[in-house]
């Protein structure tokens, strides 16, 4: 399976903008969490269906890489698109941990993940899991900055570290799914700790 080569700046920008939109647009549009989750679930089903079609049709797969040449990764030629996992992760967090945990989880995914990729691909020399030490540290720092908006700093540091570990761990599951689920679950759990 081929890795994405180079920085692919438009892919990183699209990733960040997607996170911002999925985190902030529902509130700005006055959508309820259930409405948001339902819309994203429909989007995820459509994306997975389009993946299934193009992976069975060489012509459709070639067209996918022509249309999305600045966004697609070589590994998506034989597998599901990252955007499909992104939509599924967003739908689940909005359904399972709505409100602040979902917003924080999607901001971490949208901002920390592409920052780690850019820094790791530019300056990462020491490998760590499926990334690099410098990329993982960048992820944790950006995630920490995001999480300070919803958690006290010691808890934000813990969640940022856990999310960074899931981002770099070679688990065989797309991190566009694991990062929001893990981050959202931890934020929700820590916000709902019993007093004392």
Secondary structure, 3 states (H helix, E strand, C coil): CCCCCCCCHHHHHHHHHHHHHHHHHHHHHCCCHHHHHHHHHHHHHHHHHHHHHHHHCHHHHHHHHHHCCCCCCHHHHCCCCHHHHHHHHHHHHHHHCCCHHHHHHHHHHHHHHHHHHHHHHHHCCCEECCEEHHHHHHHHHHHHHHHCCCCCHHHHHHHHHHHHHHHHCCCCCCHHHHHHHHHHHHHHHHHCCCCC
